[in-house]
């Protein structure tokens, strides 16, 4: 442990650690984004593009491109809405439902690595996470340049 490290040094080390962990979990963001979109479709079936964009917290153009990818991947069906010819109805395919129901994630490797730690190390990691969670609740600082 480095006693007396500056906030800048700690932030740099933490950022580097997060980047290294992200590199070791390829596809995690894509998997999470896919699951978010599939859940949004499932929530409002037959969903419209607007329903999915709102539920996923994304803009319509980005959602449209992502849904196109899900359709090409066979995870979502897109068909004309029988009640409104100008709208498309989105539904999960069986493959999409299976993927959404699957519990395994790209973080499984991290779970295995954490499982190798001693109990004292697990407690220390858990305490660190508690501190980081508390830190995440603080509002970001405002800068004078933005005024």
ZAZA-664418 format. One line per 4 residues: for each residue x, z, y of N, C-alpha, C. Coordinates in nm, 3 decimals. Layout:
X,Z,Y,X,Z,Y,X,Z,Y ~ ...;
//
This chain:
0.084,0.000,-0.118,0.000,0.000,0.000,0.088,0.000,0.124 ~ 0.044,-0.070,0.225,0.121,-0.079,0.349,0.055,0.008,0.453 ~ 0.112,0.126,0.474,0.058,0.217,0.573,0.091,0.161,0.711 ~ -0.006,0.165,0.800,0.018,0.122,0.937,0.006,-0.027,0.958;
-0.047,-0.102,0.861,-0.066,-0.245,0.881,-0.166,-0.268,0.993 ~ -0.143,-0.373,1.068,-0.234,-0.405,1.179,-0.362,-0.467,1.125 ~ -0.471,-0.461,1.201,-0.594,-0.529,1.159,-0.571,-0.679,1.134 ~ -0.484,-0.741,1.213,-0.454,-0.883,1.195,-0.387,-0.909,1.060;
-0.292,-0.823,1.023,-0.222,-0.840,0.896,-0.317,-0.818,0.779 ~ -0.402,-0.718,0.790,-0.498,-0.691,0.683,-0.597,-0.807,0.671 ~ -0.645,-0.857,0.784,-0.740,-0.969,0.782,-0.675,-1.093,0.720 ~ -0.550,-1.119,0.750,-0.479,-1.235,0.694,-0.464,-1.221,0.543;
-0.427,-1.102,0.497,-0.413,-1.079,0.352,-0.547,-1.093,0.282 ~ -0.652,-1.039,0.342,-0.785,-1.046,0.283,-0.834,-1.191,0.277 ~ -0.812,-1.267,0.384,-0.851,-1.409,0.385,-0.777,-1.486,0.276 ~ -0.648,-1.460,0.262,-0.569,-1.529,0.159,-0.619,-1.492,0.020;
-0.655,-1.368,0.001,-0.708,-1.324,-0.128,-0.840,-1.394,-0.160 ~ -0.931,-1.400,-0.062,-1.059,-1.468,-0.083,-1.038,-1.615,-0.117 ~ -0.945,-1.680,-0.048,-0.916,-1.821,-0.077,-0.862,-1.837,-0.218 ~ -0.773,-1.748,-0.259,-0.716,-1.756,-0.394,-0.825,-1.735,-0.500;
-0.914,-1.640,-0.478,-1.023,-1.617,-0.573,-1.118,-1.736,-0.576 ~ -1.145,-1.797,-0.462,-1.232,-1.915,-0.458,-1.171,-2.030,-0.537 ~ -1.040,-2.049,-0.524,-0.972,-2.157,-0.597,-0.979,-2.134,-0.747 ~ -0.987,-2.009,-0.788,-0.992,-1.978,-0.931,-1.133,-1.988,-0.986;
-1.231,-2.014,-0.901,-1.370,-2.028,-0.944,-1.421,-2.165,-0.903 ~ -1.368,-2.271,-0.963,-1.409,-2.404,-0.921,-1.558,-2.425,-0.945 ~ -1.620,-2.488,-0.850,-1.760,-2.522,-0.864,-1.858,-2.410,-0.832 ~ -1.809,-2.292,-0.797,-1.901,-2.179,-0.770,-1.995,-2.211,-0.656;
-1.943,-2.265,-0.546,-2.031,-2.295,-0.432,-2.132,-2.402,-0.468 ~ -2.086,-2.505,-0.537,-2.177,-2.612,-0.578,-2.284,-2.558,-0.672 ~ -2.244,-2.473,-0.767,-2.341,-2.413,-0.859,-2.444,-2.329,-0.784 ~ -2.396,-2.251,-0.688,-2.485,-2.165,-0.611,-2.581,-2.250,-0.527;
-2.531,-2.357,-0.466,-2.616,-2.446,-0.386,-2.720,-2.515,-0.474 ~ -2.679,-2.559,-0.592,-2.772,-2.623,-0.685,-2.881,-2.526,-0.727 ~ -2.843,-2.404,-0.762,-2.941,-2.303,-0.803,-3.037,-2.269,-0.689 ~ -2.985,-2.263,-0.567,-3.070,-2.234,-0.452,-3.175,-2.342,-0.435;
-3.134,-2.468,-0.446,-3.228,-2.579,-0.431,-3.328,-2.583,-0.546 ~ -3.281,-2.561,-0.668,-3.372,-2.561,-0.783,-3.475,-2.448,-0.769 ~ -3.430,-2.332,-0.724,-3.523,-2.220,-0.704,-3.624,-2.253,-0.595 ~ -3.580,-2.323,-0.491,-3.671,-2.360,-0.382,-3.777,-2.458,-0.432;
-3.736,-2.554,-0.516,-3.833,-2.648,-0.574,-3.931,-2.572,-0.663 ~ -3.878,-2.486,-0.749,-3.962,-2.411,-0.843,-4.063,-2.323,-0.770 ~ -4.021,-2.265,-0.659,-4.105,-2.173,-0.582,-4.229,-2.241,-0.528 ~ -4.220,-2.369,-0.493,-4.331,-2.437,-0.425,-4.383,-2.559,-0.501;
-4.356,-2.568,-0.631,-4.398,-2.686,-0.707,-4.546,-2.713,-0.693 ~ -4.589,-2.834,-0.671,-4.505,-2.949,-0.636,-4.458,-2.935,-0.492 ~ -4.330,-2.928,-0.474,-4.270,-2.899,-0.344,-4.250,-3.026,-0.264 ~ -4.256,-3.011,-0.134,-4.219,-3.121,-0.044,-4.075,-3.098,-0.001;
-4.016,-3.199,0.058,-3.880,-3.186,0.109,-3.874,-3.075,0.215 ~ -3.977,-3.067,0.298,-3.983,-2.962,0.400,-3.989,-2.823,0.339 ~ -4.066,-2.808,0.231,-4.073,-2.679,0.161,-3.935,-2.636,0.113 ~ -3.865,-2.731,0.052,-3.734,-2.701,-0.005,-3.633,-2.669,0.105;
-3.634,-2.748,0.213,-3.541,-2.725,0.324,-3.563,-2.587,0.384 ~ -3.689,-2.550,0.403,-3.720,-2.419,0.462,-3.676,-2.305,0.370 ~ -3.709,-2.316,0.241,-3.674,-2.210,0.146,-3.523,-2.197,0.128 ~ -3.452,-2.310,0.136,-3.307,-2.308,0.117,-3.232,-2.278,0.246;
-3.302,-2.281,0.359,-3.235,-2.254,0.487,-3.142,-2.365,0.529 ~ -3.178,-2.488,0.497,-3.095,-2.604,0.531,-3.179,-2.702,0.611 ~ -3.111,-2.793,0.679,-3.179,-2.897,0.754,-3.234,-3.003,0.660 ~ -3.333,-3.078,0.709,-3.396,-3.181,0.626,-3.298,-3.290,0.580;
-3.209,-3.341,0.666,-3.117,-3.447,0.618,-3.026,-3.398,0.505 ~ -2.970,-3.278,0.519,-2.881,-3.224,0.415,-2.960,-3.198,0.287 ~ -3.081,-3.147,0.303,-3.165,-3.120,0.186,-3.202,-3.249,0.116 ~ -3.234,-3.352,0.193,-3.270,-3.481,0.135,-3.155,-3.537,0.051;
-3.034,-3.532,0.104,-2.916,-3.581,0.030,-2.895,-3.498,-0.097 ~ -2.910,-3.366,-0.085,-2.889,-3.279,-0.201,-2.996,-3.304,-0.307 ~ -3.121,-3.323,-0.266,-3.229,-3.350,-0.361,-3.205,-3.485,-0.429 ~ -3.156,-3.584,-0.354,-3.121,-3.713,-0.415,-3.022,-3.693,-0.530;
-2.924,-3.608,-0.508,-2.824,-3.579,-0.611,-2.889,-3.511,-0.732 ~ -2.981,-3.418,-0.706,-3.050,-3.349,-0.816,-3.138,-3.446,-0.895 ~ -3.200,-3.540,-0.826,-3.283,-3.641,-0.893,-3.194,-3.729,-0.982 ~ -3.081,-3.776,-0.926,-2.988,-3.860,-1.004,-2.931,-3.784,-1.123;
-2.916,-3.653,-1.109,-2.862,-3.570,-1.218,-2.967,-3.535,-1.322 ~ -3.092,-3.572,-1.297,-3.198,-3.544,-1.393,-3.251,-3.402,-1.389 ~ -3.226,-3.331,-1.278,-3.270,-3.193,-1.267,-3.405,-3.180,-1.194 ~ -3.437,-3.282,-1.114,-3.561,-3.281,-1.035,-3.627,-3.417,-1.048;
-3.760,-3.415,-1.060,-3.840,-3.538,-1.056,-3.899,-3.551,-0.917 ~ -3.901,-3.674,-0.868,-3.959,-3.701,-0.736,-4.065,-3.809,-0.756 ~ -4.187,-3.780,-0.716,-4.296,-3.876,-0.734,-4.385,-3.873,-0.610 ~ -4.457,-3.981,-0.584,-4.550,-3.981,-0.470,-4.655,-3.872,-0.488;
-4.687,-3.805,-0.379,-4.790,-3.700,-0.381,-4.926,-3.769,-0.390 ~ -5.007,-3.737,-0.490,-5.137,-3.805,-0.505,-5.232,-3.777,-0.388 ~ -5.211,-3.666,-0.317,-5.298,-3.631,-0.205,-5.252,-3.689,-0.072 ~ -5.128,-3.734,-0.065,-5.074,-3.787,0.061,-4.967,-3.890,0.026;
-4.995,-4.016,0.044,-4.903,-4.123,0.003,-4.769,-4.118,0.076 ~ -4.766,-4.057,0.193,-4.641,-4.054,0.270,-4.547,-3.942,0.227 ~ -4.596,-3.850,0.144,-4.514,-3.738,0.098,-4.470,-3.759,-0.045 ~ -4.357,-3.696,-0.076,-4.308,-3.696,-0.214,-4.324,-3.556,-0.271;
-4.365,-3.549,-0.396,-4.378,-3.421,-0.466,-4.256,-3.402,-0.554 ~ -4.194,-3.287,-0.541,-4.073,-3.255,-0.619,-4.108,-3.152,-0.725 ~ -4.062,-3.179,-0.847,-4.083,-3.087,-0.959,-3.954,-3.078,-1.040 ~ -3.931,-2.962,-1.099,-3.815,-2.946,-1.186,-3.840,-3.019,-1.317;
-3.733,-3.079,-1.369,-3.740,-3.134,-1.505,-3.712,-3.019,-1.602 ~ -3.726,-3.045,-1.730,-3.693,-2.941,-1.830,-3.546,-2.902,-1.817 ~ -3.461,-3.001,-1.792,-3.317,-2.973,-1.775,-3.295,-2.885,-1.651 ~ -3.369,-2.913,-1.544,-3.358,-2.832,-1.422,-3.403,-2.689,-1.446;
-3.514,-2.673,-1.522,-3.562,-2.538,-1.554,-3.460,-2.463,-1.639 ~ -3.400,-2.532,-1.734,-3.301,-2.469,-1.821,-3.179,-2.424,-1.740 ~ -3.134,-2.508,-1.648,-3.019,-2.472,-1.566,-3.050,-2.352,-1.477 ~ -3.170,-2.352,-1.419,-3.209,-2.241,-1.333,-3.220,-2.110,-1.413;
-3.265,-2.119,-1.537,-3.282,-2.000,-1.621,-3.149,-1.949,-1.676 ~ -3.049,-2.035,-1.682,-2.919,-1.996,-1.737,-2.855,-1.890,-1.650 ~ -2.811,-1.782,-1.711,-2.758,-1.668,-1.637,-2.608,-1.676,-1.612 ~ -2.535,-1.749,-1.692,-2.391,-1.756,-1.675,-2.355,-1.821,-1.542;
-2.246,-1.779,-1.483,-2.202,-1.836,-1.356,-2.053,-1.865,-1.363 ~ -2.005,-1.932,-1.261,-1.862,-1.959,-1.251,-1.783,-1.830,-1.232 ~ -1.851,-1.719,-1.197,-1.783,-1.591,-1.177,-1.755,-1.519,-1.309 ~ -1.800,-1.577,-1.422,-1.778,-1.510,-1.550,-1.629,-1.481,-1.574;
-1.542,-1.571,-1.533,-1.398,-1.549,-1.549,-1.351,-1.428,-1.469 ~ -1.407,-1.411,-1.352,-1.371,-1.295,-1.269,-1.419,-1.166,-1.336 ~ -1.536,-1.171,-1.398,-1.588,-1.054,-1.470,-1.491,-1.015,-1.580 ~ -1.441,-1.112,-1.653,-1.346,-1.082,-1.761,-1.218,-1.022,-1.707;
-1.169,-1.075,-1.597,-1.045,-1.024,-1.538,-1.064,-0.882,-1.487 ~ -1.178,-0.855,-1.422,-1.205,-0.720,-1.373,-1.220,-0.624,-1.490 ~ -1.274,-0.673,-1.600,-1.292,-0.591,-1.719,-1.161,-0.540,-1.778 ~ -1.051,-0.600,-1.742,-0.919,-0.557,-1.793,-0.859,-0.441,-1.711;
-0.923,-0.406,-1.600,-0.869,-0.301,-1.515,-0.895,-0.163,-1.576 ~ -0.807,-0.070,-1.543,-0.826,0.069,-1.584,-0.941,0.129,-1.503 ~ -1.001,0.238,-1.553,-1.113,0.302,-1.483,-1.075,0.342,-1.342 ~ -0.955,0.393,-1.323,-0.912,0.435,-1.189,-0.903,0.313,-1.096;
-0.859,0.199,-1.150,-0.852,0.078,-1.069,-0.992,0.025,-1.037 ~ -1.082,0.034,-1.135,-1.221,-0.008,-1.110,-1.283,0.075,-0.998 ~ -1.258,0.206,-0.999,-1.312,0.292,-0.893,-1.252,0.254,-0.758 ~ -1.123,0.224,-0.755,-1.059,0.185,-0.629,-1.115,0.051,-0.578;
-1.136,-0.044,-0.668,-1.194,-0.173,-0.629,-1.336,-0.151,-0.577 ~ -1.413,-0.070,-0.648,-1.550,-0.043,-0.605,-1.553,0.022,-0.467 ~ -1.462,0.114,-0.442,-1.455,0.179,-0.310,-1.420,0.075,-0.203 ~ -1.327,-0.014,-0.234,-1.291,-0.119,-0.140,-1.409,-0.210,-0.109;
-1.487,-0.242,-0.210,-1.606,-0.326,-0.191,-1.707,-0.253,-0.103 ~ -1.725,-0.124,-0.125,-1.817,-0.046,-0.041,-1.775,-0.054,0.106 ~ -1.646,-0.042,0.131,-1.595,-0.049,0.268,-1.620,-0.188,0.326 ~ -1.594,-0.293,0.246,-1.615,-0.430,0.294,-1.763,-0.458,0.319;
-1.849,-0.404,0.234,-1.994,-0.421,0.257,-2.037,-0.354,0.387 ~ -1.981,-0.237,0.414,-2.011,-0.169,0.540,-1.958,-0.249,0.658 ~ -1.840,-0.305,0.642,-1.779,-0.387,0.746,-1.864,-0.511,0.775 ~ -1.923,-0.568,0.670,-2.005,-0.689,0.686,-2.130,-0.661,0.769;
-2.172,-0.537,0.779,-2.292,-0.502,0.855,-2.265,-0.491,1.004 ~ -2.136,-0.480,1.043,-2.104,-0.469,1.185,-2.129,-0.603,1.252 ~ -2.183,-0.604,1.373,-2.200,-0.731,1.442,-2.063,-0.787,1.480 ~ -2.051,-0.920,1.482,-1.923,-0.979,1.520,-1.892,-0.946,1.666;
-1.765,-0.930,1.699,-1.730,-0.899,1.838,-1.758,-1.019,1.929 ~ -1.794,-0.990,2.051,-1.814,-1.098,2.149,-1.682,-1.121,2.221 ~ -1.662,-1.244,2.264,-1.539,-1.277,2.334,-1.569,-1.300,2.481 ~ -1.474,-1.273,2.565,-1.491,-1.295,2.709,-1.499,-1.442,2.741;
-1.437,-1.526,2.659,-1.437,-1.670,2.686,-1.577,-1.728,2.671 ~ -1.663,-1.665,2.589,-1.797,-1.715,2.566,-1.895,-1.679,2.676 ~ -1.853,-1.599,2.775,-1.944,-1.556,2.883,-1.941,-1.646,3.000;
//
